[in-house]
Amino acid sequence: MRFSTICRGRPRLGLLAGLLLTASAALGQNRYQVAGEAILDKLNTKFYNASKQLYVEQIDGNENVIVERGGASYVWPASHMLRALRYGALVNPAKYTARLKSYAYALDQYQQNGKYASDIVPGADPLYDDNAIVGLALLDAYQQVLPAENGLYERSLIGLTYCLRARDANWGVPQKEAELGWGKFYSQATILPALQCAQLAKDSPDPTYLTTAKRYYELINDPARRLRDAGTNLLNQYSFFSNGSWSLTGHGENGAGYRAYQTTPNVQLALRLYQRTGDSRYLDDATLLANACLRQWYTPGRGVREISFWGGSDMVEMLVDFYEVDHNAQWLSAARDIVDYLIDYGRDQLGYYPGSYSDADGTWNLDRRYLFPASVQLMGQACAAAAILRVAAVMPATPLAAAGPAASRAADLFPNPVRHRLTLPADPQRAPGRITVVNSLGQTVLTTNLPAATLDVSALAPGVYTVSWQEGGQWLTKRFIKQ
């Protein structure tokens, strides 16, 4: 995506968005649900092609549909849209379940010759990683929201079967049919089917699913195969087996290089295997991998240096999944911090999130509040909606506006961002007690006694923090940025 105009003045939508977040919180929604539904609703109005019950690939800067390829997106963006609708249905079933169901079945239009093609246009090539992504997304929709829809379960097996049947003697699967016989071990075409098998093993009496998932995990994480880097614990894009050895190069291609969407599903696979087997070695390895992802792409208070569909959204989903498994608050705190930055700084003047394929303007660590987009891609918006709503699904309602005048005064922290001393709003009702400052990992880094007017935060490392105190019988919390 390129940007045609930079606004030099005050953002037009920033104040309105903030008011909408606060007003909706008064109705018992958390800010993540409000923001997630806002972008999901834009997708349902601006990108939806009702004649096909599918979504288009992109719109222009005036929010008009750019007509192409039969009026529907590629299947990869479609899979992310299915994820976004699933999380929407989890947080607001009455609003999104029907659309999730109709859309899941409408994806039949991508089927050609017993597999999912990359496009609805006749003759479009199938990709193994696309089929793996769609299969997993359909299974998630079936297991989590629509368990009575056996048709979705059956459709989820189409992509899985297509990938598993393509395995070579080393269990390698390439990205394209034209690459069969190359000895290529493509990350997305192997990890995602393994993850789907691990999820099928939860309810299926067939032991083959768990056996397949465990075997794939061994192979994917075998250092000799070169897919997983033994030094960084991050996964490369693909590797090759040729002449009895493994290499990152082959057939004029180089599979070296990290994107978060290659390692994050490997973490999720380890978590599912831990849940299925109880073997703590899977949990230990998942911890190692997740921390490697955080070191590589995450900066507290500054989002993630990754594009949405190449791992930004997957990072958030993985972190929340981890939190639901081991209940360690550090995972949820990091996921919230990533999404907080995305909501506060990632939206452009039309209210859309990054969607570019370029690291220069597509990552989730950019301040985009003053930008006007020349065009908007479906996939970036669907990934943002999925990530935000994934956090919303595990967060309680936060009725900020219902908390009364004291809550509104919580917005009066200054200066914010701060370098040295942070001033709290003065109030005679402030009761004796404690002021607590917590970092983005959920760790308490500063406490002091009430009443107090200022806090010395000069010793804190740069990042995003939350300060909490009691006032007028209410507990108030507010985020601030330490520079």
Buried (B, 14 or more C-beta within 10 A) or exposed (E): BEBEEEEEEEBBBBEEBEEBBBEBBBEEBBBBBBBBBBBBBBBBEBBBBEEBBBBBBBBEBEBEBEEEBBBBBBBBBBBBBBBBBBBBBBBBEEBBBEBBBEBBBBBEBBBBEEBBBBBBEEEBEBBBBBBBBBBBBBBBBBBBBBEEBEBBBEBBBBBBBBBBEBBBEEBBBBBBEEBBEBBBBBBBBBBBBBBBBBBBBEEEEEEEBBEBBBEBBEBBBEEEBBBBBEEEBBBBBBBBBEEEEBBBEBEEEEBEEBBBBBBBBBBBBBBBBBBBBEEEEBBEBBBEBBBBBBEBBBBBBBBBBBBBBBBBBBBBBBBBBBBBBEEBEBBBBBBBBBBBBBBBBBBBBBBBBBBBEEEEBBBBBBEBBBBBBEBBBBBBBBBBBBBBBBBBBBBEBBBBBEBEEBBBBBBEBEEBEBEEEBBBBEBEEBEEEEBBBBBBBBEEBBEEEBBEEEBEBEEBEEBBBBBBBBBBEBEBBBBBBBE
